[in-house]
Amino acid sequence: MSFTLIQQATPRLHRSELAVPGSNPTFMEKSAASKADVIFLDLEDAVAPDDKERARTNIIQALNEIDWGTKTMMIRINGLDTHYMYRDVVDIVEACPRLDMILIPKVGVPADVYAIDVLVTQIEQAKKREKAIGFEVLIETALGMANVEAIAQSSKRLEAMSFGVADYAASTRARSTVIGGVNQDYSVLTDKDEAGNRQTHWQDPWLFAQARMLVACRAYGLRPIDGPFGDFSDPDGYLSAARRCAALGFEGKWAIHPSQIDLANEVFTPSEAEVGKARRILEAMEEAAKAGRGAVSLDGRLIDIASIRMAEALIEKANAMSAQ
């Protein structure tokens, strides 16, 4: 291990992140009864310009009056390039002690996060808030991806990063027809077989961006979260996208429709078999330590320190879910 030790972000269960428009009080009330781990009440893309101020008022009322249980509550503020942003932060952070986190959209450089940090810090000091606000940032532009490692180190408040595939596709001029979906033209053609036939294998156009953001998150102690899958009438497509991210090491995925919440929770919840194997790894390690053996094996395979750390992380996640 490196001599440089990175402090891990505040631990939170983050399998599913439900987007709820701040302009719709009915949706906010219904979302409180959902099984989403994290809910963000949206002031940005889901709210028309003429509804921004009303949405802000709706969110303040919802955060203060609705019973959100143990959910992590977050707001997505408007961009730093708008005149709505500062009032989003000031009005809601000052009035809502239930608020846990702020989602900052279209972050391009570390200074974007610093600007919000300064504002939030002043509000917390002025209002004597007991609970510090955490940050999640959206990496959804070419500039943000080019600076993702620096952004990951931009604030002690930073807990998570989300990959915003729609705006990222627009920023990079990618040819995409479905938010979070794939494109048949992004494929590989095999060589001819003996019969002269060739096969086409579709590829994942978002893999590089997701993997780069994932590495930045894991290097600096943050939670990597995948963003939206736009076609909520296609659960198989959602599951496929979620499973690819889970295999990479992501902790959760957005849900833009209530029907996607259970899908996300299913994919990002460790199976009983995985939890059982992790427990057996830790038990084997403990037995080897008691017996004074330096090497640990299980089912004929050597267990190294990396395997032990992965098992510990999986058990920690399983315990967090059982506590819900």
N, C-alpha and C positions, 0 to 999 in steps of 0.2 A: 504493500500500500504506500501511496505517497505520504510524505511527511505533512503535506497540506491537507487539513481536515475541513470539510465543508459542512456547515450546519444545515440540517434538514428543515424543510418548511414545516409549519404547523400541521400536524397530521389531521386529515379530515377524510371521511368516507366520500368518495367522489366517482362512483361508478356511472351515475346518470346526472346530467345537468340539463334541467328543463328551462326552456326559453318561454317567457310569458310576457306579452305586450302590456306595457303600463297603461295603455289607453283603454283596457278592457277589465274593469273591476270584477266581472263575473268569472273570467278566466283565472284571476288571481285567487278568488275564493275557492274555486275548484282545485287549483293546483296544491293548495295546502293539504288536501286530503290524499294527494298522490303518493306514490312510493319513490319519488325522486329524492336522491341524496342532496342535491344542490338545486336551488331555484334562482334564476336571475330574472329580475323584473326589468324589462327593457325600456329604455328611453331613446334608443338610437334607431336602428333600421326598421323596427316593427312599428314605429310611431311617425305619423305624418307631421310635417313642420307645424301645421296649425294646431296640432294636438299636444305639442311638447309640454306646454305649461300645465295643461290639465292632467297629463300623464304623471307629471312630477307630483302633483297634489294627490292623485290616486295612490301612488306608491307610498307616500308618507302615511296616508290613512291606513293602507293595507298593512304596512310593517308594524304600525302601532296598535291595530285593532284585531287582526287575524291571529289565531293561534297556529303558529308554524311548527310547533313541536320541536324536534331536535334537528330539523333541517338547517343546512347552511344557507343563509339568505344573502343574496348578492344583487347589486344593481349594475346594469350596463349603462354607463354614462355616454353622452354624445362625444364626438371626437374633439380633439384639442384644436382643430381648425374651425370649430363652430363657436357661436356666441352663447350656445345653450350650456356648454360643459360646466362652467364655473358655478352656475346656479344649481345644476344637478348635484354637484358635490356639496356645496355649502348648505343648501336647503335640506337635503336628505340626511347628511351626516350629522348636522346640528340637531335634527328633530327626531332621529330614529336610533335609539340605543340597541334595538334588535338587529340592526344591520351588521353583518359579519365581514363582507368583502365588497370590493368594487372591481368590476370588469372593465378594463381600459381597451377600447377598440383601436385598431389600425396603428399600433405602436410601431414606429419606424426606427427610433434611436433611443438610447438610454435616457436622454434628457426629457423625453415625453413622460416617462414614469416618474422621474425626479420632480417634474412640475406638479403632478398630482400628489406626490408624497409631501411636498412642502405645504400644499393647501390643506391636506388632511391632518398633518401634524399640528398646524396652527389651530384648526378647529378642535382637535382632541384636547389640546392644552387649554384653549379658551373655555370649552364646555366641561372640562374635567371628566372626559369619557374614561370609564374604567376598562373597557374592552377595546384593544387596538384593532383597527381595520386592516384586513389583509387585501392583497391585490392578486388579480389574475389578469394576464395580458393576452390580447388576441394578436397572433402573428398571422397576418393576412395580406401582406404586401411583399413585393420583391425587396423593398428597402428593409422591412422588418426581418425577413429571412436572412438577408445579407449581414445583419447586425445581431442575429439571435443570441450568440454567445455573450456579447456585451450587455444586451438587454436582460439576460438571465441573471446578471450580477448587479442590476441597477438599483435595487432597493431591498432592504431587510424585510419590507412588508410583502414582497413578492412570494407567492405560494405556488402558483400554477401558470401554465401556458396552454392556450387553446389554438389549434390550427384552424383558421378560417378559410376553408377551401374556396368559397364562392368569390370573395374579393381577391384572394390570391390568384385564382384563375384569370380574373379580369386584369390584375396587375401584371401578370406574366404573359398575357395574350394567349393563354391556353385555349384550345378548342374543346369546350366542355358544354354538354347539353343538359346534364343533370347535376345538381349540387352534390358533390361528393361521389358522383358516379364515375364510370370509366368511359373510354372512347374506343370504338373498334379499330380506329386507325392507329392507335398506340398499341401495336402488336408486333410480333416476330414471326416471320415466315420460315418454316423449317426447310432443310434441304430435301430434295426428292428422294423417296424411298425406291426400292427395287422396281416397283410398279409405276414409278413416275409421279406418285401422289405427294402432295405437300400439305402440311397442316399449319393453321394459323393459331397462335397462342396470344390471347389478350394479355396486356401488361397493366400494372397499376401506375398511372401517371403521377400519383401523389406520393409515392414511396420515398423519393429522395427528400422532399420537403418534410414529410412526417418524421423520417429517420433523423434528419438534421436537428429538428426541434426537440425530438426525444433525447438525443445525446446531450444537447445543451441543458435540458431539464435535469437529467440524471447526474450530469457533472456538477451541477450547482444546487442540488437538493430540492428541485421543484417537481410538481405533479404534471405529467404530460397528459393532456386531454384532447381527444379528437373532436372536431367541430360537427357541423350539421350534415345530414343526408337528406336531401330535399324532397325526395319522393316518398311521402309517408304512406302511400298506398302499396309500397313494395317492401314488405318486411324481410323478404329473403335478401334483397339488395342491401338493406340496412345491416342485417346480421353478417353478411359477407364482409362488408366494410368494417364493422366493429371487430370481427374476429381477426382480420388482418392486423388491426391496430393492437389488439390485445396480445397477439403473437409477438409483435415488436417490443411490447413493454409498456404500452399506454395504460393508464389507470381508469379511464372512463371515456364517455362520449356524450355529445349533446343529444337532446331530444327536442325536436321542434314541434312535436305533437305528442299528446299523452300516450298514444299507442306505442310509441318508441321507448317508453320508460322501462317497461318490463323486459324488453329486448336487451337494452343496455345492462340492466341489472343482472340478467341471465349470463351474458357474455363475460362481464367483468367480475363475477362472483366465482371464486375458486370452487371447483367441483369437490365432492366428498372424497373422491379418489386422490385428488391433488393434496387436499388437507391431510388425509391419512398418511400419504407417503412422506409429507413434510414432517409430521409428528414422528414417524418411524426413523427418519434421518436424525432428528434431534435426540431421540431415545438411544440410537446406536452411538451417537457421539458421546452422550453421557455415560453409557456403559463402558465405552473404550477408555474414557478418562478415569473412571473408577478402577479399571483393570490396569491402568498404566500403559496402555497401548498407544503408540504414536499414530498408527494408521487405522483408519475407520473404513469398514466396508459394509455394504448392504446389498443383498440379492446378487452377490458376486461382483459388485462394482465398487471401485474405490470412491470414497466420499472425501472431497477436498474442502478447503475453507470456503470457496465460492459457493459450493452446494449448500453448505451450512447457512451461509448468509441468506441465500435465496429461500431456504426453508423457514428461517426466522422471519423474513419479510412476509411470506405467505401466511404464516400463523398469526402474525400481528394484524394483517388485513382481515383474516377470518374472525379473529376475536373482536375487531371493531364492528364487523357486521352483526355478530351475535349479540352485541350490546345495544343494537338499534331497537 
